[in-house]
Amino acid sequence: MEARKRGGAFQTGMVNLEGTEMWLELHDSSGALHVNMDNVVNFRRYDGGEFTQIATLAASRDGVTTYNVIETPQEIENMIVGEQQRLRDLAKITR
């Protein structure tokens, strides 16, 4: 699993990473896909389900697209927290 950043903004309750987009490499039954977490409005795993459903806003902002990924919600949250920590550490180095 890997997380990548690009220009834009991403905010969670923990850290405001203004000026960045968070891209996570997740996996579905066909392989890897990259999800822009700025566009994610919800992710959850239904009881007994083997996939986590991720709902994203469409580029036109008038619809929702869903993806089913292998990673659990906890794994996705850990990826987000890990990337936030990496950015904080990087900010300390560049000061």
C-alpha positions, -999 to 999 in steps of 0.1 A, spaced: 0 0 0 12 34 -8 0 70 -4 8 99 -28 3 136 -27 -6 161 -54 -17 198 -53 -51 206 -38 -64 203 -2 -72 175 22 -85 178 57 -93 154 85 -102 160 121 -65 156 130 -45 177 106 -53 202 79 -30 194 49 -39 225 29 -23 226 -5 -22 189 -10 -44 161 -23 -41 127 -8 -40 98 -32 -40 63 -18 -32 31 -37 -59 6 -29 -68 -27 -44 -99 -42 -59 -104 -77 -74 -87 -65 -106 -56 -50 -90 -44 -16 -79 -64 16 -82 -56 51 -70 -82 70 -51 -82 108 -45 -93 109 -9 -104 146 -14 -133 132 -33 -143 105 -9 -175 112 10 -178 78 28 -161 45 32 -174 14 51 -175 -23 52 -208 -40 56 -212 -68 82 -197 -100 67 -185 -82 36 -152 -89 20 -148 -55 4 -149 -19 17 -172 3 -3 -158 38 -10 -181 65 -23 -165 94 -42 -180 125 -57 -180 126 -95 -157 151 -112 -188 172 -121 -199 170 -85 -234 160 -96 -231 123 -88 -214 96 -67 -192 68 -79 -186 37 -57 -156 14 -56 -152 -19 -37 -117 -23 -23 -100 -51 -4 -85 -29 23 -105 -26 55 -117 8 68 -91 5 96 -63 -1 71 -74 29 51 -75 51 82 -40 39 91 -28 48 56 -42 83 61 -26 88 95 7 74 83 8 98 54 -1 127 77 28 118 100 51 115 70 42 151 60 47 164 95 81 148 96 90 162 62 79 197 73 103 194 103 132 185 80 125 215 56 124 241 84 
